[in-house]
């Protein structure tokens, strides 16, 4: 019922006026944009629990299983590296595979045994390598964003660097806002010209008129719905529930919701919507633009939180109707990776299969090196 009523909020050409004015077209456009944002938020509300359940029940167990298999693989490869019968080239391939796999695991956990294996086969120190990489990233960040993070940072991971960068950017933003406030205060102290004073008065009057427009809609609804004036208990409960919706909408400055409630309660009809005057339309459109901006901010907050909660990249496009499909692809890829790791571990028990496995690994390493050099 409410979905149908919401779609009815809009101005349509009448028999006396075949085309809509600019203000009427803007009103309709804003209503449609708000409905799209509302639909996106509803879609996120629906998909998030579905995604979370499958993420916990399907993806996380596979990630843990794969990590355990890769730890076993590193230890098995380390044991094999001490065997006779391997050429120097095969030993190098084996060590490179160990370093690559152990390094990836150490990014997620601090395992002393894995770190010792990494250091032995990489002939380096993992902690020193990480520190050097972080210093390089720090230099890139400082050059890219034009600020210094400082030399006394205790950076232990990429996450630490990102957090310090965010803190620095927030501090810069706060400083800029403070400077802007100081500039605004100085301008306010200066003597205004007659033209400036008149413009300020006009802006204040416009803002007051906009606020009055939405208050009038609210008051009409509140006057009709006030539950204390209703003697019938059942009707009082109905009006109480409706009044709560009215108060919530007014508190959010949600003009569209208030207009929907007017239609639902038959306080207005399509003719009343069509006959909204241009002056009132101007005020309504200003309110709707603000409402649209707030919905955009809410969507940004919801989607940023979703990315953070499930470890999704901030650089990929994300939509509520596609995230479950993306999760299914990730789960399928993890299943393939688990099967591949199990096959790898099985192959290592046979000397002939081991040599074939090392050839495949060497080819993969050569392909990666070629791609890196090409680009």
N, C-alpha and C positions, 0 to 999 in steps of 0.2 A: 504493500500500500504506500509506504513512505517513499519507496523508490520511484513510483509513478508520480507522486506529488512533487518530488524534487525536480523531475524532468519538466514539470509544468511551469516552473519558475523561469520565465523568459518573456520577452516582448515579441508579439507577432503583428505583422501588418494587418490593418483593418480595412473595412470597406471605404472609409473616408480618407485613408492614407495608405497608399500602396507600398511605399518605401519607408524604411526606418531612418531616423535622424542619426547623426554621428554619435550622440550620447546614448541612444537606444542600442545601436550596434555595439558600442563599447560595453554597455551593460550585459548584453547577451554573450559577448565574447568572454568577459570576466566570469560569468556564471559557468560557462562551459569549461574554462580553465580550472576553476575551483573544483568542479565535479571530477575532472581528470585527476587532480591532486588527491581528492578524497578517495577516489577509487584506488589509487596507488597505495595510499595508507591502509585502506581496508585489505588490499591484497597482501601487504606485508604482515598485517595482523593474522591473516589466515595461513600464510605459508611458513612463518617463523617457527611455530610449534612442530609442524610437519618436518621441516628441515632439521630442527634440533634433535628430534627423536631419531631420525635416520643417521644423523651425524654421530650421535652417541652410540647407537646400536650397530652401525655398519662400518662407518669410516674409521672411527677411533680404534676399534679392535684390530682392524687390518693394519693401521699404522703401527700399532704396538707389535703385532706379529711380524711385520716386515723389519722393524728395528731389531727385534730379537734375532731374526734370521741373519741380518747383516752383521750383528755382533759375533754370532757364531762363525760367519764367513771370514771375518777378519782374523779371528783366533785360529781357524783352520788353515788359512793361507799363511799365517805366521809360522805355524807348525811345519807346513809343507816347505817353506823357504829354507829350512835346514836340511832337507833331504838331498841326497846325491842324485845325479842323473839329469839335472837341469842345466841348460846352457846359461852363459852369462846374460845373453839377451832375454832368455825366459825369466831369469832371476830379476832382471830390471823390470820386466813387464809385471811380474808378481809384486814387486815392491811398490811400483806405481799404482797398481790396483789396491793394495793395502792402504797406501797413503790417501788415495781418493776416497775410499769407503770409510776409513777411520776418521778422516777429516770431516766428512759429512755428518757422521754420528756425533762427533765432539761438538759440533755447532748446536746440538740439541741437549747434550748432557755432558757433565764433567766426570769422565771415567778415567781413573789413574792408569789402569791397565791398557786401555785403548791409546791413551796419550803416550805411554812408554813404547808401544808398538809403532805408533806414528813416528815418534822421534827416531827410533832405531832404523826404520826403513826409509824415512825421508832424510836421514842424516842432518837433521835440524831440530829445532825446538818449537813445539806447537805454540806455546804461549808467546814466544818471540815472534813467530809468524803472524799470529793474530794481532799482536801489538803493532807490528809494522803495517799490516793491512788497515788497521783502524787509523793509524797516523796518515796513511795515504788518503783514506776516505775523509778524514777531518780536513785535510788540505783542500780536497775537492769541494767540500761543503762550504768552507770559508771563502773560497774563490767564487763559488757559484752565487752565494747569498750576500757576499760583501761584508761579513762580520767575522770577528775572531772569537773562537770558542775558549781560548786560553790554553796555557801550557801546563796548568796544574790539574787537569782533568784526570780522574781515575776511571779510565775506560776499560771495561772488561769484555764488552760485546758490542755488536752493531746496535742492539736495542738501547744500550747506554748512550751511544752516540746520538741516536735518533731522539731520545728523551732530552739530552742536553741541547740539541738543536731546537727542539720545540720550545724548551724553556727560554732559550735565547731569543727566539722569534716572538714569543709572547711578551717578553720583557721589552723588546724593541717596540712592539705594538702598543704596550702600555705607556711607554715613554712618549711615543708619537701622539697618543690620545691626550696625555697630560699636557704636552706642548700645545695641542689644538685647543684644549680648554683654557689655557693661559691666554692664547691669542684671542679666543672668543671673549674672555673676560675683559681684556684690554680694549677690544672693539666696543664692548658694551659700555665701558666707562667714558668713551669718547662721546662728545656731544653729537647727537643725531641731527641730520639735516631734516628739513620739513618733509622732503620726499621720502627719506628713510623712515621717519616716524609714521607717515601715512601708510607706507607699505607694511610696516609692522602691525599697525592697527588693523589693516585689511586682512593680514594673515591670521591674526587672532580671531577676528570676526568670522572668517571662513572656517577655522577650526571649531569654533563654538557652534556654528551652524551645522557642521558635519556631525558633531556629537549630539546636537539636538535632534537631528533626523533619526538616528538610531534609537535615541531615548523615546521618541514618540511612538515608534513601532513597539518598543518594549512596554511602555505604559498602557497602550491599548490592550495588549495581551494580558498584562498583569491585572488590569482592571476587570477583565472578563473572567479570568481564571482564579482570582483570589479565593482560596479554599475556605477561609473563615466565613465567607458570606453564603456558603452552600449548606443548607440544612440536611440534605440527604447524605448519609454516610458513604454510600457507594460512589456517588457523584463527587463527593468531597475527596475521596481517595484518588479518583481519576484526575481531578483538577490539580491535586497536590503533585502527582507524577508529571503532569504537563507543565506545571509551574516550575518544577525542578529543571526541566528541559529548557524552559524560557530563561531562567536565571543563569544556567550554564552557558547558553548561547550568548546572552548579553555580556556575561563576564569575559567571554572570549572575543567580544566585538564581532560575533558571527552574524552578520546581517542576513546572509542567505538562509541560515537555519531559522531565523525569526520570520522571514517571509514564508518559508515552507510551513511553519507552524500556523501562520495566518491563513494560508490556503487550506491546511488540514482542518482547521476549526471553522472554515468558511467565513472568516472575517473579511476576506477579500476574494475576488475572482479574477479571471483572466482579463476582463475589461478594466478592472482597477489597476492591474499590472501595466496594461497597455497605456493607461491614462496618467502614469506618473509624469509630473511636469519636468521640464528640462532642468530647472533649478534643483529640484529634489534628486533628479538623476545624477547631476554633477556630484552631489554629496554622497549618494549611494555608491557611485563609481569609485570615489576616493576611498570609501570604507572597504569596498571589495578588493581594490588594489592592495590595501594593507593586509587584508585577510589572505590574499593570494601569496604575498611575501612571507607571511607567518607559516603558511602551509609548506612553502618551499623550504623554509628553515627546519620545519618539523621532519620533512622527508629526508633532508640532509642528515639530521641528527639520527634518525632511525637507520638509515643506510650505513652511516659511519659506524654506528654501534654494532650493526650486523657484521660488517667486515671485521671489526675488532674482535668480536665474540668468536668468530669461526676462522680467523686467520686468513681472510681473503685479501688479495692484493688490492691496494687503492687505485691501481692503474687499469683495471679491467672494468668493462661495462657490466652493470649489474641491474637486473630487473626482477621483480618478484615472480614473474611467470617463467623465469629461466634458471633460477638458482637451484631448484631441485634437479633439473636436467643436468646442470653442471656438477652437482654432487654425485649423481649416478655415474657420470663419466669418470669422476675421481675415484669412486669405489671400484669401477671396472678396471681402471688403470692399476690400482693397488692390488687387486686380485691377480692381475697378470704379473705384477712385480713379485708377489709372494710366490707364485708358481715358478717364476724364473729363478728366484733365489733358492728354492728347494731343489730345482734341477741343477743349479750350480754346485750346491753342497753335495749332491749325489755324484756329480761328475768328478769331483776332486778325489774320490776314493779309488778311481781307476787311473793308473799312470797314462794310458793312451788318451783317455777322455780329458785328463788334465792338460796334456799338451795341446789338444784340439781347443780346449777352453781358453788357454793362454793365447793361442793364435787369434781367436775371436776378440779377446780383450785387446790385444795389440792392434788389430784392425780398427776397433772402435776408437782407441787412443789416437791412431794416425788420422782418422777421419775428423776427430775433434781438433787436432792440431792444424789440419789443413783448413778447416772452417775458420779457426781463429786467425790464421795467417792471411786468409783471403779477405776477411773483413777488417 
